[in-house]
Amino acid sequence: MTASEPNAIERAIGSACRGVLWLSTLVIFVILCANTVLRYATGTSLQWGNEVPELLFPWLVMAGVVLAALQGAHIATTFLMEALPAAAKRFVSTFSWLVVTGLYATLAVQTLRMLEVVHDEKSPILQLPGSITYACVMLGMALLSVLALQSAWRAWFAPPAVNADAEPQVPAAHW
């Protein structure tokens, strides 16, 4: 497996996130269109028509964040890594990804602990628990942690550069 070929875990995460992205976008679009038509045609609207998009939007955003990370589309600062000698790049890159893994995992665990607290908060009309929104953050942080751990693995096991002046095979932000 090369650094640019996604493995089974990355493909599964990407497929799940694309599914959530498409489904949430479609449902939000249909509800907002239906509400708009109802307002102009009858002067009324779906009472729950604002609640569902508010609940789905965080899922849409988190799926997009994970997909962006998976595709390496987040902003990366690479000048410090480029200044390091080739031998040190592997260690610094691996350590950095392990720190990122730990931070995402910590956020996922802390969000899990918050689920019980926010579960009692109910949406006004549908009476859905507030934990629905927080669950997407927890899941997103867990997925980002998995992707960061894979990046640490790739950084550690990346083939060495051919010469000292060559770019390393470890991408700056390949997820």
C-alpha positions as CSV (number, residue, x, y, z in Angstrom):
1,M,0.0,0.0,0.0
2,T,1.4,3.4,-1.0
3,A,0.7,6.6,0.8
4,S,-1.8,7.7,-1.8
5,E,-3.8,4.4,-1.9
6,P,-6.7,4.4,0.6
7,N,-6.9,1.3,2.7
8,A,-10.2,-0.5,3.7
9,I,-10.7,1.6,6.8
10,E,-10.2,4.9,4.9
11,R,-12.6,3.7,2.2
12,A,-15.2,2.7,4.8
13,I,-14.9,6.0,6.6
14,G,-15.1,7.9,3.3
15,S,-18.1,6.0,2.1
16,A,-19.9,6.5,5.4
17,C,-19.1,10.2,5.5
18,R,-20.2,10.7,1.9
19,G,-23.5,8.9,2.7
20,V,-24.1,11.1,5.7
21,L,-23.2,14.2,3.6
22,W,-25.5,13.3,0.7
23,L,-28.4,12.2,2.9
24,S,-28.3,15.1,5.3
25,T,-28.0,17.6,2.3
26,L,-30.9,15.9,0.5
27,V,-33.2,15.9,3.6
28,I,-32.3,19.5,4.5
29,F,-32.9,20.6,0.9
30,V,-36.3,18.8,0.6
31,I,-37.5,20.2,3.9
32,L,-36.5,23.7,3.2
33,C,-38.0,23.6,-0.3
34,A,-41.3,22.1,1.0
35,N,-41.4,24.8,3.7
36,T,-40.9,27.5,1.1
37,V,-43.6,26.2,-1.2
38,L,-46.0,25.8,1.8
39,R,-45.3,29.4,2.9
40,Y,-46.0,30.9,-0.5
41,A,-48.9,28.6,-1.4
42,T,-50.8,28.4,1.8
43,G,-49.2,30.8,4.2
44,T,-48.3,28.0,6.6
45,S,-45.2,25.9,7.1
46,L,-44.1,22.6,8.7
47,Q,-43.8,23.3,12.4
48,W,-40.8,20.9,12.6
49,G,-39.4,22.2,9.4
50,N,-36.7,24.3,11.1
51,E,-35.8,21.7,13.7
52,V,-34.7,18.8,11.5
53,P,-32.3,20.9,9.4
54,E,-30.8,22.3,12.7
55,L,-30.3,18.7,13.9
56,L,-28.9,17.5,10.6
57,F,-26.6,20.4,9.8
58,P,-23.9,19.5,12.4
59,W,-23.8,15.9,10.9
60,L,-23.3,17.4,7.4
61,V,-20.5,19.6,8.7
62,M,-18.7,16.9,10.6
63,A,-18.9,14.5,7.7
64,G,-17.4,17.2,5.6
65,V,-14.6,17.8,8.1
66,V,-13.7,14.1,8.2
67,L,-13.8,13.9,4.4
68,A,-11.5,16.9,4.1
69,A,-9.1,15.3,6.5
70,L,-9.3,12.0,4.6
71,Q,-8.4,13.9,1.4
72,G,-5.7,16.0,3.0
73,A,-7.6,19.1,2.2
74,H,-7.0,20.8,5.6
75,I,-4.5,23.6,5.9
76,A,-1.0,22.4,6.7
77,T,2.2,24.2,7.6
78,T,5.1,22.3,6.2
79,F,8.0,24.7,6.3
80,L,9.2,23.4,9.7
81,M,9.2,19.8,8.4
82,E,11.0,20.9,5.3
83,A,13.7,22.5,7.4
84,L,14.5,19.2,9.3
85,P,17.1,16.7,8.2
86,A,15.7,13.7,6.5
87,A,16.4,11.4,9.4
88,A,14.5,13.6,11.9
89,K,11.4,14.0,9.6
90,R,10.2,10.5,10.3
91,F,10.4,10.9,14.1
92,V,8.9,14.4,14.2
93,S,6.1,13.5,11.8
94,T,5.2,10.3,13.7
95,F,5.3,12.1,17.0
96,S,3.2,14.9,15.7
97,W,0.5,12.5,14.3
98,L,0.5,10.6,17.6
99,V,-0.1,13.9,19.5
100,V,-3.0,14.7,17.1
101,T,-4.4,11.2,17.6
102,G,-4.3,11.7,21.3
103,L,-6.0,15.1,21.1
104,Y,-8.8,13.9,18.9
105,A,-9.3,10.8,21.1
106,T,-9.5,13.1,24.2
107,L,-12.1,15.2,22.5
108,A,-14.1,12.1,21.5
109,V,-14.0,10.8,25.1
110,Q,-14.9,14.1,26.6
111,T,-17.8,14.5,24.2
112,L,-19.0,11.0,25.1
113,R,-19.1,12.0,28.8
114,M,-21.2,15.1,27.8
115,L,-23.8,13.0,26.0
116,E,-25.6,12.1,29.2
117,V,-25.8,15.7,30.3
118,V,-27.2,17.0,27.0
119,H,-29.5,14.0,26.5
120,D,-32.1,15.6,28.7
121,E,-32.2,18.7,26.6
122,K,-35.1,18.2,24.1
123,S,-35.9,20.0,20.9
124,P,-39.0,22.1,21.2
125,I,-41.3,20.4,18.7
126,L,-40.1,16.9,18.0
127,Q,-38.7,16.4,21.6
128,L,-35.5,14.8,20.2
129,P,-32.6,14.7,22.7
130,G,-29.7,17.1,22.4
131,S,-27.3,14.2,22.4
132,I,-28.1,13.7,18.7
133,T,-26.1,16.7,17.8
134,Y,-23.2,15.9,20.2
135,A,-23.0,12.4,19.0
136,C,-21.9,13.6,15.6
137,V,-19.1,15.6,17.2
138,M,-18.0,12.5,19.2
139,L,-18.1,10.3,16.2
140,G,-16.3,12.8,14.0
141,M,-13.5,13.2,16.6
142,A,-13.2,9.4,16.9
143,L,-12.9,9.0,13.1
144,L,-10.3,11.9,12.9
145,S,-8.4,10.1,15.7
146,V,-8.3,6.9,13.6
147,L,-7.2,8.7,10.5
148,A,-4.4,10.5,12.5
149,L,-3.2,7.2,13.9
150,Q,-3.0,5.8,10.3
151,S,-1.0,8.9,9.3
152,A,1.4,8.2,12.2
153,W,1.7,4.6,11.0
154,R,2.4,5.8,7.5
155,A,4.9,8.4,8.7
156,W,6.8,5.8,10.7
157,F,6.9,3.2,7.9
158,A,7.3,5.5,5.0
159,P,10.2,4.5,2.7
160,P,13.4,6.6,3.3
161,A,14.2,9.3,0.9
162,V,16.6,8.4,-1.8
163,N,19.0,11.2,-0.9
164,A,19.2,13.9,1.8
165,D,17.9,16.6,-0.6
166,A,14.9,14.5,-1.7
167,E,11.4,15.2,-0.4
168,P,10.2,12.5,2.1
169,Q,7.5,10.1,1.1
170,V,5.4,11.1,4.1
171,P,2.7,13.6,3.1
172,A,2.2,16.6,5.3
173,A,-1.4,16.0,5.8
174,H,-2.5,12.8,4.0
175,W,-5.6,11.3,5.5
